[in-house]
Amino acid sequence: MEKSVAEVMSRDIASVSLNDNIYEIAVIMAQKDTGFVPVVEDGNLIGAVTDRDMVIRGYAEKRSGSASVREVMSDQLITVNPGTSADEAAEIMSREQIRRLPVVDNGKLVGIVSIGDLAVRNTLKSEAGAALSQISEQEQSYAPH
């Protein structure tokens, strides 16, 4: 039987709210070794900040660490629900060229599925899965030690 996103997603998610600033996002990224921090209000996913968002909308625009999360976050996110198959999630990630996919249940953030979650657990059968596995392996070879 094919695995669902709920079976492979990460549930331990550090998030921020609109009351936080970009310095706090940077600290979370460093502490959790992640490049993706969801923005949540009352449990509802309203956006996310990636390391790329921090560079392009933060540092490149000379924003201070006290700048609002709203100034750097992306609010047009592609999400899946917990029942989405791992293969379908891989196909979405491949098509949209994204490495992380928030998992939302009735608007509430319940997890995040990443390329690593899909590739490492060998849950994929599709061509998209093979492509994602290769991307994941390339990322690991460039990871700092």
Z-matrix of the N, CA and C atoms (Angstrom, degrees):
N
C 1 1.453
C 2 1.536 1 109.63
N 3 1.287 2 115.99 1 139.07
C 4 1.459 3 121.40 2 -177.55
C 5 1.525 4 111.52 3 -71.11
N 6 1.318 5 116.23 4 140.39
C 7 1.462 6 120.99 5 -179.77
C 8 1.518 7 111.33 6 -77.08
N 9 1.329 8 114.92 7 147.96
C 10 1.461 9 120.61 8 175.46
C 11 1.520 10 109.01 9 -96.09
N 12 1.308 11 115.10 10 164.13
C 13 1.461 12 121.27 11 177.43
C 14 1.532 13 110.23 12 -57.51
N 15 1.343 14 117.14 13 -37.44
C 16 1.469 15 121.06 14 -179.07
C 17 1.526 16 112.04 15 -59.25
N 18 1.327 17 117.48 16 -28.42
C 19 1.463 18 121.22 17 -178.64
C 20 1.527 19 113.56 18 -79.43
N 21 1.330 20 117.48 19 -20.05
C 22 1.464 21 119.71 20 -175.41
C 23 1.527 22 114.18 21 -118.37
N 24 1.339 23 117.75 22 -11.60
C 25 1.470 24 120.75 23 -174.15
C 26 1.531 25 112.00 24 -70.79
N 27 1.312 26 114.66 25 158.06
C 28 1.469 27 121.60 26 172.40
C 29 1.518 28 107.76 27 -85.09
N 30 1.323 29 115.55 28 135.29
C 31 1.468 30 120.54 29 -179.65
C 32 1.528 31 111.92 30 -106.17
N 33 1.321 32 116.01 31 -18.59
C 34 1.463 33 121.41 32 -179.80
C 35 1.524 34 108.17 33 -85.24
N 36 1.337 35 115.45 34 92.11
C 37 1.458 36 120.45 35 -171.86
C 38 1.525 37 110.37 36 -117.68
N 39 1.314 38 115.69 37 124.19
C 40 1.467 39 120.22 38 172.09
C 41 1.516 40 106.95 39 -87.76
N 42 1.324 41 117.19 40 130.73
C 43 1.460 42 120.26 41 -179.00
C 44 1.521 43 110.29 42 -132.83
N 45 1.321 44 115.75 43 169.42
C 46 1.463 45 122.40 44 175.52
C 47 1.527 46 108.04 45 -126.75
N 48 1.336 47 114.94 46 168.36
C 49 1.467 48 120.73 47 175.15
C 50 1.527 49 107.62 48 -117.52
N 51 1.317 50 116.07 49 176.79
C 52 1.465 51 120.24 50 178.41
C 53 1.525 52 111.88 51 -66.87
N 54 1.331 53 117.67 52 -15.30
C 55 1.469 54 121.34 53 178.28
C 56 1.520 55 112.47 54 -78.56
N 57 1.327 56 117.56 55 -12.26
C 58 1.462 57 121.40 56 -177.54
C 59 1.528 58 110.77 57 -86.26
N 60 1.336 59 114.88 58 170.02
C 61 1.466 60 119.58 59 179.18
C 62 1.528 61 110.36 60 -121.02
N 63 1.327 62 116.30 61 174.50
C 64 1.459 63 118.83 62 -173.48
C 65 1.533 64 112.52 63 -72.19
N 66 1.319 65 118.59 64 -23.28
C 67 1.464 66 119.84 65 173.70
C 68 1.530 67 109.36 66 -62.38
N 69 1.339 68 116.44 67 -43.55
C 70 1.466 69 120.40 68 -179.79
C 71 1.528 70 111.25 69 -63.82
N 72 1.325 71 117.22 70 -34.78
C 73 1.465 72 120.67 71 176.06
C 74 1.527 73 109.71 72 -64.60
N 75 1.320 74 116.64 73 -45.15
C 76 1.467 75 120.95 74 -179.29
C 77 1.523 76 110.99 75 -60.51
N 78 1.330 77 117.02 76 -40.29
C 79 1.465 78 121.11 77 178.72
C 80 1.530 79 110.24 78 -63.37
N 81 1.329 80 117.30 79 -44.76
C 82 1.469 81 120.78 80 178.14
C 83 1.526 82 110.40 81 -61.43
N 84 1.334 83 116.69 82 -44.43
C 85 1.462 84 119.95 83 179.32
C 86 1.523 85 111.14 84 -59.06
N 87 1.318 86 116.77 85 -41.54
C 88 1.464 87 120.72 86 179.78
C 89 1.530 88 111.07 87 -69.74
N 90 1.320 89 117.76 88 -46.01
C 91 1.475 90 121.37 89 -177.42
C 92 1.525 91 112.18 90 -66.59
N 93 1.324 92 116.89 91 -39.77
C 94 1.474 93 121.51 92 -175.42
C 95 1.529 94 112.60 93 -95.18
N 96 1.342 95 117.22 94 -1.01
C 97 1.459 96 122.20 95 -178.49
C 98 1.528 97 110.55 96 50.69
N 99 1.338 98 114.61 97 55.00
C 100 1.460 99 120.93 98 -179.01
C 101 1.519 100 109.75 99 -134.71
N 102 1.307 101 116.17 100 156.22
C 103 1.455 102 121.44 101 176.28
C 104 1.515 103 111.35 102 -114.15
N 105 1.349 104 116.54 103 19.06
C 106 1.463 105 121.76 104 -175.83
C 107 1.521 106 109.47 105 -144.70
N 108 1.335 107 116.07 106 118.55
C 109 1.466 108 120.49 107 178.58
C 110 1.526 109 108.58 108 -126.78
N 111 1.340 110 117.40 109 116.47
C 112 1.464 111 120.68 110 178.40
C 113 1.523 112 111.57 111 -68.96
N 114 1.333 113 116.03 112 149.64
C 115 1.460 114 122.72 113 174.11
C 116 1.530 115 105.82 114 -107.17
N 117 1.334 116 115.22 115 120.20
C 118 1.460 117 121.25 116 -172.38
C 119 1.523 118 109.70 117 -127.54
N 120 1.313 119 116.53 118 136.54
C 121 1.468 120 122.92 119 173.02
C 122 1.521 121 107.41 120 -126.75
N 123 1.331 122 117.01 121 122.66
C 124 1.473 123 122.52 122 -179.02
C 125 1.529 124 111.35 123 52.94
N 126 1.327 125 117.25 124 37.80
C 127 1.456 126 121.83 125 178.97
C 128 1.508 127 114.61 126 82.80
N 129 1.329 128 117.33 127 -12.91
C 130 1.463 129 121.56 128 -178.86
C 131 1.523 130 111.27 129 -87.49
N 132 1.319 131 115.96 130 133.93
C 133 1.461 132 121.30 131 177.09
C 134 1.523 133 108.76 132 -74.69
N 135 1.334 134 116.85 133 121.53
C 136 1.470 135 119.94 134 179.33
C 137 1.523 136 112.39 135 -117.94
N 138 1.326 137 116.83 136 -8.45
C 139 1.454 138 120.22 137 179.59
C 140 1.514 139 110.49 138 174.51
N 141 1.326 140 115.27 139 -170.62
C 142 1.459 141 121.64 140 177.35
C 143 1.520 142 108.66 141 -157.72
N 144 1.317 143 114.35 142 157.18
C 145 1.465 144 120.61 143 175.45
C 146 1.521 145 106.79 144 -123.82
N 147 1.320 146 115.77 145 126.90
C 148 1.462 147 120.98 146 176.08
C 149 1.521 148 109.13 147 -104.13
N 150 1.319 149 115.74 148 166.31
C 151 1.462 150 118.82 149 175.89
C 152 1.525 151 109.69 150 -60.74
N 153 1.314 152 117.04 151 -33.64
C 154 1.471 153 120.90 152 176.97
C 155 1.529 154 110.45 153 -65.41
N 156 1.339 155 118.08 154 -42.19
C 157 1.467 156 121.23 155 175.93
C 158 1.527 157 110.19 156 -57.59
N 159 1.326 158 115.55 157 -41.81
C 160 1.473 159 120.03 158 -178.85
C 161 1.528 160 110.57 159 -61.49
N 162 1.321 161 116.46 160 -41.41
C 163 1.467 162 120.16 161 -179.00
C 164 1.529 163 110.92 162 -71.95
N 165 1.332 164 117.16 163 -51.91
C 166 1.469 165 121.18 164 -172.88
C 167 1.530 166 112.12 165 -71.76
N 168 1.342 167 116.74 166 -48.45
C 169 1.468 168 119.70 167 -175.54
C 170 1.523 169 112.90 168 -93.95
N 171 1.319 170 116.44 169 -13.24
C 172 1.460 171 120.51 170 -178.84
C 173 1.512 172 111.87 171 -102.79
N 174 1.330 173 115.56 172 -81.86
C 175 1.464 174 120.43 173 -174.11
C 176 1.520 175 113.10 174 -62.92
N 177 1.329 176 118.23 175 -43.11
C 178 1.464 177 120.85 176 -177.80
C 179 1.530 178 111.67 177 -65.22
N 180 1.333 179 116.51 178 -25.44
C 181 1.462 180 120.45 179 176.81
C 182 1.527 181 111.89 180 -98.50
N 183 1.344 182 115.51 181 12.30
C 184 1.469 183 123.46 182 175.10
C 185 1.527 184 113.18 183 56.72
N 186 1.338 185 115.76 184 39.23
C 187 1.469 186 119.86 185 176.73
C 188 1.527 187 108.85 186 -77.60
N 189 1.311 188 115.39 187 145.59
C 190 1.466 189 119.81 188 178.04
C 191 1.519 190 109.28 189 -81.35
N 192 1.315 191 116.07 190 165.85
C 193 1.456 192 121.34 191 178.50
C 194 1.514 193 113.05 192 -62.09
N 195 1.325 194 116.73 193 -19.39
C 196 1.461 195 119.62 194 -179.77
C 197 1.532 196 112.38 195 -88.55
N 198 1.336 197 117.10 196 1.59
C 199 1.468 198 120.36 197 178.46
C 200 1.528 199 109.84 198 -62.55
N 201 1.304 200 115.88 199 148.17
C 202 1.460 201 122.95 200 -177.32
C 203 1.527 202 112.37 201 -68.72
N 204 1.324 203 114.87 202 147.60
C 205 1.460 204 122.17 203 173.27
C 206 1.535 205 109.68 204 -51.94
N 207 1.321 206 116.63 205 -40.32
C 208 1.463 207 122.16 206 -177.05
C 209 1.535 208 111.66 207 -57.04
N 210 1.350 209 117.54 208 -29.82
C 211 1.463 210 121.10 209 -176.88
C 212 1.526 211 113.49 210 -71.60
N 213 1.330 212 117.41 211 -20.16
C 214 1.466 213 119.92 212 -177.05
C 215 1.532 214 114.15 213 -120.51
N 216 1.318 215 117.74 214 -11.19
C 217 1.469 216 119.25 215 -173.18
C 218 1.525 217 113.08 216 -77.01
N 219 1.321 218 114.20 217 154.76
C 220 1.462 219 122.74 218 170.97
C 221 1.520 220 106.13 219 -97.14
N 222 1.335 221 116.82 220 132.80
C 223 1.459 222 118.26 221 -179.23
C 224 1.523 223 113.00 222 -114.40
N 225 1.314 224 117.15 223 1.59
C 226 1.466 225 121.37 224 175.84
C 227 1.526 226 107.56 225 -106.19
N 228 1.327 227 116.09 226 87.83
C 229 1.456 228 120.76 227 -175.43
C 230 1.518 229 111.63 228 -106.15
N 231 1.306 230 115.13 229 146.59
C 232 1.453 231 121.60 230 171.15
C 233 1.523 232 105.82 231 -93.05
N 234 1.331 233 116.88 232 129.31
C 235 1.458 234 121.08 233 -178.23
C 236 1.528 235 109.66 234 -129.89
N 237 1.325 236 115.12 235 165.77
C 238 1.463 237 121.72 236 172.79
C 239 1.520 238 108.04 237 -131.23
N 240 1.325 239 116.22 238 167.78
C 241 1.459 240 119.64 239 175.47
C 242 1.525 241 109.07 240 -101.99
N 243 1.336 242 117.76 241 164.91
C 244 1.468 243 120.34 242 -175.14
C 245 1.525 244 114.42 243 -58.78
N 246 1.332 245 118.38 244 -24.95
C 247 1.451 246 121.20 245 -178.79
C 248 1.517 247 114.74 246 -83.85
N 249 1.326 248 117.39 247 -6.17
C 250 1.465 249 121.36 248 179.01
C 251 1.526 250 108.98 249 -60.60
N 252 1.319 251 116.89 250 138.23
C 253 1.468 252 119.42 251 178.94
C 254 1.526 253 109.98 252 -71.04
N 255 1.318 254 114.55 253 153.41
C 256 1.468 255 120.02 254 178.03
C 257 1.528 256 110.23 255 -61.88
N 258 1.328 257 117.36 256 -38.52
C 259 1.473 258 120.55 257 178.17
C 260 1.523 259 111.09 258 -62.90
N 261 1.340 260 116.52 259 -43.51
C 262 1.464 261 119.54 260 179.86
C 263 1.537 262 110.27 261 -63.61
N 264 1.335 263 116.86 262 -41.53
C 265 1.470 264 120.78 263 177.69
C 266 1.528 265 109.82 264 -60.52
N 267 1.334 266 117.05 265 -42.36
C 268 1.468 267 120.95 266 179.41
C 269 1.522 268 110.86 267 -63.40
N 270 1.322 269 116.46 268 -40.32
C 271 1.458 270 119.73 269 179.13
C 272 1.524 271 111.06 270 -64.95
N 273 1.335 272 117.23 271 -40.64
C 274 1.468 273 121.52 272 177.59
C 275 1.523 274 110.08 273 -62.82
N 276 1.339 275 116.43 274 -46.65
C 277 1.462 276 120.78 275 -178.88
C 278 1.523 277 110.99 276 -62.95
N 279 1.323 278 117.03 277 -40.35
C 280 1.457 279 121.29 278 179.43
C 281 1.527 280 110.34 279 -65.83
N 282 1.310 281 116.14 280 -47.58
C 283 1.474 282 121.28 281 -178.25
C 284 1.529 283 111.54 282 -63.29
N 285 1.321 284 116.67 283 -42.82
C 286 1.469 285 121.75 284 -175.84
C 287 1.533 286 112.60 285 -88.68
N 288 1.329 287 117.29 286 -5.50
C 289 1.468 288 122.48 287 -179.46
C 290 1.526 289 111.54 288 57.20
N 291 1.331 290 115.64 289 49.30
C 292 1.468 291 121.24 290 177.22
C 293 1.513 292 109.43 291 -121.98
N 294 1.324 293 115.76 292 151.66
C 295 1.464 294 121.56 293 -175.81
C 296 1.530 295 113.29 294 -101.24
N 297 1.333 296 116.49 295 -15.15
C 298 1.460 297 120.46 296 -178.66
C 299 1.520 298 109.14 297 -138.18
N 300 1.321 299 115.34 298 143.17
C 301 1.451 300 121.28 299 -176.17
C 302 1.531 301 108.65 300 -132.59
N 303 1.335 302 117.76 301 112.40
C 304 1.465 303 119.36 302 177.84
C 305 1.533 304 110.92 303 -64.67
N 306 1.326 305 115.18 304 141.46
C 307 1.458 306 121.55 305 177.72
C 308 1.525 307 106.89 306 -107.41
N 309 1.336 308 115.47 307 120.36
C 310 1.458 309 121.61 308 -172.17
C 311 1.528 310 109.29 309 -123.69
N 312 1.330 311 115.28 310 135.91
C 313 1.462 312 121.68 311 176.57
C 314 1.524 313 107.85 312 -123.57
N 315 1.330 314 116.87 313 112.11
C 316 1.475 315 122.19 314 -176.63
C 317 1.530 316 112.09 315 53.22
N 318 1.333 317 116.30 316 43.35
C 319 1.457 318 121.93 317 177.79
C 320 1.512 319 114.77 318 84.69
N 321 1.323 320 117.75 319 -14.72
C 322 1.468 321 122.54 320 -177.87
C 323 1.527 322 110.38 321 -90.30
N 324 1.326 323 116.29 322 134.14
C 325 1.455 324 121.28 323 176.81
C 326 1.530 325 108.86 324 -73.46
N 327 1.336 326 116.93 325 121.47
C 328 1.463 327 120.79 326 -179.29
C 329 1.527 328 112.52 327 -116.21
N 330 1.337 329 117.42 328 -12.34
C 331 1.449 330 119.83 329 179.61
C 332 1.516 331 111.02 330 178.77
N 333 1.324 332 114.04 331 178.05
C 334 1.465 333 121.20 332 175.27
C 335 1.519 334 106.55 333 -137.88
N 336 1.317 335 115.85 334 132.87
C 337 1.461 336 120.12 335 174.44
C 338 1.523 337 107.00 336 -107.40
N 339 1.319 338 115.29 337 132.24
C 340 1.462 339 120.51 338 -178.66
C 341 1.522 340 109.24 339 -117.10
N 342 1.311 341 115.04 340 168.18
C 343 1.464 342 120.14 341 175.58
C 344 1.520 343 109.32 342 -54.78
N 345 1.317 344 116.17 343 -43.20
C 346 1.469 345 120.19 344 -179.78
C 347 1.512 346 112.31 345 -61.34
N 348 1.341 347 117.15 346 -40.86
C 349 1.462 348 120.35 347 178.47
C 350 1.518 349 110.54 348 -58.85
N 351 1.318 350 116.55 349 -39.74
C 352 1.462 351 121.07 350 -177.84
C 353 1.520 352 111.54 351 -77.82
N 354 1.318 353 117.37 352 -45.63
C 355 1.461 354 121.25 353 -174.78
C 356 1.522 355 112.56 354 -73.47
N 357 1.320 356 117.19 355 -45.48
C 358 1.461 357 121.68 356 -175.36
C 359 1.519 358 111.48 357 -64.32
N 360 1.327 359 116.21 358 -34.64
C 361 1.461 360 119.68 359 -177.09
C 362 1.533 361 112.53 360 -87.05
N 363 1.330 362 116.72 361 5.32
C 364 1.467 363 121.39 362 178.11
C 365 1.527 364 112.61 363 48.13
N 366 1.322 365 115.73 364 46.82
C 367 1.454 366 119.62 365 -176.64
C 368 1.514 367 112.74 366 -95.68
N 369 1.313 368 117.34 367 -2.54
C 370 1.458 369 119.29 368 -170.70
C 371 1.514 370 113.23 369 -104.97
N 372 1.329 371 114.54 370 143.60
C 373 1.454 372 120.76 371 177.52
C 374 1.519 373 111.57 372 -117.45
N 375 1.300 374 117.16 373 -18.86
C 376 1.458 375 121.79 374 -171.69
C 377 1.524 376 112.90 375 -81.03
N 378 1.334 377 114.99 376 168.63
C 379 1.464 378 120.32 377 174.13
C 380 1.521 379 110.30 378 -62.48
N 381 1.334 380 116.69 379 -36.43
C 382 1.465 381 119.90 380 177.63
C 383 1.522 382 109.59 381 -59.85
N 384 1.306 383 116.79 382 -39.04
C 385 1.461 384 120.94 383 178.87
C 386 1.512 385 111.79 384 -62.19
N 387 1.325 386 116.48 385 -42.42
C 388 1.462 387 120.35 386 178.29
C 389 1.524 388 110.45 387 -62.73
N 390 1.327 389 116.28 388 -42.13
C 391 1.468 390 120.08 389 179.40
C 392 1.523 391 110.31 390 -64.46
N 393 1.329 392 116.48 391 -42.74
C 394 1.454 393 119.60 392 179.56
C 395 1.527 394 111.13 393 -65.14
N 396 1.332 395 116.89 394 -37.70
C 397 1.461 396 120.14 395 177.54
C 398 1.521 397 110.82 396 -60.10
N 399 1.334 398 116.56 397 -42.30
C 400 1.466 399 120.13 398 178.83
C 401 1.516 400 111.26 399 -64.54
N 402 1.337 401 117.81 400 -41.74
C 403 1.467 402 121.15 401 177.81
C 404 1.517 403 109.61 402 -60.87
N 405 1.323 404 116.67 403 -44.79
C 406 1.458 405 121.43 404 -178.87
C 407 1.528 406 110.86 405 -61.78
N 408 1.337 407 117.22 406 -43.66
C 409 1.458 408 120.85 407 179.05
C 410 1.519 409 110.97 408 -62.93
N 411 1.335 410 117.62 409 -39.93
C 412 1.462 411 120.96 410 178.42
C 413 1.519 412 110.24 411 -62.99
N 414 1.344 413 117.06 412 -42.85
C 415 1.460 414 120.51 413 179.77
C 416 1.516 415 110.61 414 -60.90
N 417 1.339 416 116.56 415 -43.34
C 418 1.460 417 120.29 416 -177.52
C 419 1.513 418 111.41 417 -63.36
N 420 1.333 419 117.28 418 -34.18
C 421 1.457 420 119.53 419 -178.21
C 422 1.530 421 111.45 420 -71.27
N 423 1.327 422 117.28 421 -19.34
C 424 1.458 423 120.60 422 178.68
C 425 1.515 424 112.50 423 -100.37
N 426 1.316 425 117.68 424 -0.59
C 427 1.464 426 120.82 425 -176.74
C 428 1.530 427 109.90 426 -66.62
N 429 1.351 428 116.20 427 139.02
C 430 1.471 429 119.18 428 177.70
C 431 1.519 430 110.48 429 -68.06
N 432 1.302 431 116.12 430 149.19
C 433 1.481 432 120.15 431 -178.84
C 434 1.505 433 110.54 432 -108.72
